[in-house]
Every structure is written in structure tokens, then in C-alpha cells.
Amino acid sequence: ASACSGVMKALILVGGFGTSLRPLTLSKPKPLVEFCNKAQILHQIEALAAAGVTEVILAITYSPNVMEDFLLKAQTDLNIKIVCSHEPEPLGTAGPIAFARDFLRTPEPFFVVNSDVTCAYPFEELLAFHKQHGRDGTILVTKVEEPSKYGVVVYDADGKVKRFVYKPKQYAGNFVSAGVSVYNASVLDRLSPKPTSMEKEILPVMAQEEQLYCMPLNSSYWLDIGFPKHHLLGAELRLAHLRATDPSQLSTHSSVIGDVLMHSSAKIGEGCEIGPGVVIGPNVTVHDGVKLERCTLLEGCTIGKHSLVIDSIIGWQSAVGQWVRVENATVLGEDVKLGDEIYVNGGLVLPHKAVRVPIPQPKIIM
């Protein structure tokens, strides 16, 4: 049951080419790269649909056919309308909202979500709080260790934002914008469809005018997963969240230690140690004596006997040989072959490459 009546919409800020998640994004658009065995954007669309959203708009600067096909399937599966708002140039975080204003102007408030954010997405609570205080905007905030990288939010006991400081030079607080917000249609009049930033230009003014409220996220499960290291850390946080809320989703395979998500079609050999913090996708084969820790194995990949994979992402259809050690945020693109008995330390290997010599220091293999 949702708190809205009528048509409710959401805008997901997808943006450009996803260069920060290369080499994976050389094969798939960033929102379609699987996070915990599901396309990242699907986690968000499902949560929005569950909160009563009937139409999702993707703000996107490029959209290959694979994206269109994926969205058509998602529309049918989730019974939700999905449209793409194609920007002629990157428009920052405010421009895309203005560019999509004709889609968004409805009597109901609309959500805006950053596509790189993973959390438990408390859309219903955020909307209820937004309607309760009656001002123009409500942003979700979360507590972080290094606030200087984000937009810091200073607020009072009622949640009214007193100041919004983007990337502060001096300490202003440690609650930051979590990349999830809800606005009334009146906010559209503050925006123009040119490159602009909500955090730098719009939210500070709304705070000054006492039109901005915030709601703190009540769990530590939140991360921007736009980079390989964060993608892996985000998976650990999500698995811990599943352990607390829906443990039946986690694997109980005899080789598992700690929190592991394993697709039912995966094949696991004898004498393996898997976990903690491991995600194993569909049709993955893990041979005998393999050790996996804090890593993601994407669909169709193979890990040879007695190999070790730690803190790394193994791309679709890739094959790791026998007695191989892969670690330190290594990312193998699609269909990469690693020879036997080699060490890979922080290698970013582009799709369809064969690697037969060690990579002792982090580097990009073209």
C-alpha cells in the first residue's frame, strides 16, 4: 500500500558512460552492471514500484539498444511505465530534472534518485515525512566518515535544513545528502535545462528560504557504488542488510563462511572456502579447492582449481586458470582469460584479453 493517490513519478539520474566502472562498462551500460546479482537500476525501479511509483524517467546522455530492451522487459515484469529522457549534453544534477519537467509536472511530489546509490531505499517513509511538513523538498541524509567529499546538511531537531554546504573546506557536520530526494512540482520553477548542480546552486537557496527538510537514514547501509572498490564494499553492506532482514536469500552451501549470495545455477567444487562478502552469479563454475573472499563473480565465469580471488570483480564469461591469485581491486572485463599460476594485483583487464604473465603492480591491461 502506498501513500500516494494518482500518478506518482520518479527520475533516476543515470548520466553518461560510466567510465569509473571500466572495464565492466565497456560491455554494458553502468546501470545494467549487476550489483548483488541484479542490474543496479532494477534494485531502484523495484523499490520505487513497491512504494507506489507508476512512472520512472531515466535521465541519460547515451542509451544503447541493450538498455532499451532491458527497460521494455522491466516495464512488463514490474507493471510500471519507464521512459528515457535523452539529454543532448551532460546536465549535472539539476539540469536533468528541468529537462524532464514535462514528464514530472503532476499534483503528486516526485522522487529523484542517483543511480549509483545503494541503500534500503525508504521511499514510503520519505514521502510520508515530506507530506507531513509540507515544504518544497525533502532529502535523505546519511552519516559518513569523510563529509568533505559530499554535500553536508546541517539541520534542526524537526529535520528542517538550516544550511546545505557542498564539499565544505572546514568541518560543517557529518550528515550528507544520500542521493535520494522528493520534491513538489513547484521546485521545477527553480530549475533550467542547462548544466546545473542541485548541491551547489539549488539546495543551498532552498535551505535559506526554509523550504528544505531532511530525513536521516536509519541504517548504516548506504554507499555510492560507482567505483570497483565501492561496488565490492556495497555488496558487503547489502549482504549484511540481507542477513538482518531477509536471511533466506543468503547461501547455506556447505563451503560458505559468512554472508554469501549465490545463484542457484552456480556449480561449486569440493573443498572450497567461499566468503565472507562473496556474490556468485548465474552459471558460474568454481572448481575444487578455490578460496573466495569479498569478491563478485559475474554470470558465466569460471574459477580454476586451487585459485584465490579476494577483493576483486570477475567479468562475464571470464576464465581464471588454476593456482592463480587475484586481489587488490582487480577487475576483469568480459571474456578475459587468465593463464595458470599467475598473480594479478589490482589489474584492470579490458574485455577479450588473454593474460599469461603476472601483473605484480596495479595497471590497466589494454
Helices and strands as residue ranges (DSSP letters): E 9-15, G 19-21, G 24-26, G 30-32, E 34-35, E 38-39, H 40-50, E 55-60, H 65-78, E 81-86, H 95-99, H 101-104, E 110-114, E 117-119, H 123-133, E 137-143, G 147-149, E 151-155, E 161-166, E 175-183, G 185-190, I 198-202, H 203-208, E 212-216, E 222-224, H 228-245, G 247-249, E 260-262, E 267-268, E 273-274, E 278-280, E 285-286, E 291-293, E 296-297, E 302-303, E 308-310, E 313-314, E 319-320, E 325-327, E 331-332, E 337-338, E 343-345, E 347-349, E 354-355, E 363-365
